[in-house]
Each structure stands twice: as C-alpha cells, then as structure tokens.
Amino acid sequence: MEMMQVMTRPKKRLFLALLLASLVVAALSTYGLWKVSAPGLSSISQHLPLLLGALLLLVLAVGALSVMGVILALLGLPTFGIFKGVAWTVINMLFPLATFLGRLLDVNKERVERSFIEVSNQLIRQKHVKVKPEQLLILTPHCIQLDTCPHKITRDIANCKDCGGCQVGDLLRLSQKYGVHVAIVTGGTLARKVIKTLRPRAVLAIACERDLTSGIQDVFPLPVIGVLNERPYGPCCNTKVQMSAVEQAVLQFIDMNGRKA
C-alpha cells in the first residue's frame, strides 16, 4: 500500500537561526575554556593568557564574519569573497552543534537538514556556476529503481529498458537531451568513486536529507545542488523525484552556449 509523505517547504531561516545560536554557544564555551585555563597559563607566563585570548577571539571573529557573510549572500547583498571558503568550514564545524540545539528545541533533524540544503542551494545559485554539459553529473541512489527490476543499472544506466516502472528512464532521457552525465550508485563509497572517475565541475544530487547533507559537505568545494527525493513507500524503497525540479537545476548549471551539437 502506498504511503503518503508530507514534506513542508524548507525554510532557510531555521538553519540560520540554529547556526547563529551555535556560534553564541561556541563563543561562550570558548570564553569558559579561556577562563579556566588562564590561571594555569599565567603561572607559566603572564603573557600566555593574553595571547590565547587574542587567538581565540580572532577565531571567533572569523567565524562570526563568515556566518554574517552567508546571511548577506542569502539576502543578495555584497560580501567579501575571502569568507566564502571559510564560511563552509565554519558551517561544517557548527553543523553538529546546530542539530543538537535543534533536538533540544524539539526541532526534527530532517527539518534542520532540509533547511541546510536550501541554504546551500541558494548560495550555489547566487554564484551563477556555469559548466559545459559534459562537466555536470546527476547523481542518485539506486533506490530510485523499481525494487523488482531485474536489470542492473548501477554499473551502466543504459541497461535500463525504460519500461516506465520507475524514473530511471526519465533520468536517462534527460541525460541524453542535455548531454550531461548521470550515475546511479549504491552508496557514498561508489558515489565518491564516480566523482573521482568523471571529475565533474558540478553535481546535481538526488537523495534524502541525510545523504544530501553529508554529500554536500564531503565534496566541498565542488558545487552541488541538492534535490530531495520523495519516499511514498518509506526510506530507500522505490523513491521518486520531481523531474521538473531536476531539469530546472540542470538548466541552472549548464552553459547552453558550450553544448555540443
């Protein structure tokens, strides 16, 4: 029996609020660390507490400026490019704390992950990344294939017979239409292998909240747009995806002028 899946539209402000709260918690924890260690350090040298305090303050300042840079970028305001790479490092460091604070506030982890994916997608879109079609990889887990299908497509998607039982055929036709790569993988290890082999300049990933979140973080600085799959039969079984959203993401990435005739 088909199960209905209700998914609310992700809101960027949820993750940003948790990110700011995490930064505040990190700042307070850092101050506590300095306060506890200062007496011992001063017994060695009176300058050590000051040096440690200045170093910790510098780290916090960079983190705060990076988070502010992300917020300004999401608002469409100019920001310093130097903080873009650092911002992702800060986000990756604070993400576990953000999800922990979310649990304390009774916020579902998947809601936090969806908000993170929306923030990430928006930042990538605002960078206006353009690649040649053959430099774009569509990556999706094998659960998009009908579970009773006898044809193995993880090694070669061309083995798909396009019977209409699942959306693998739709992805294959989209790949042929625009000249982009598409790969169906069984897990993170194979996904990394495909990326290493094809060396794409951008990735369009289709997956659940957990896999998209970890995947986006794993392949940074490679630009990734994440499209959440739909799970009408539960996780990892006969998943679906809105093909209109996938095609829209493809068009956002590829440089049509560089498309081969």
ABEGO torsion letter per residue (X at the ends): XBBBBBBBBBBAAAAAAAAAAAAAAAAAAAAAAAAAAAAAAAAABAAAAAAAAAAAAAAAAAAAAAAAAAAAAAAGBBBBAAAAAAAAAAAAAAAAAAAAAAAAAGBBAAAAAAAAAAAAAAAAAAAGBBBBAAABBBBBBAAABBAABABBAAABAAABAGAGABAAAAAAAAAAAAGBBBBBBAEAAAAAAAAAAAGBABBBBBBBAAAAAAAAAAAOABBBBBBBBBBAAEBGBGBBBBAAAAAAAAAAABBAAABBX
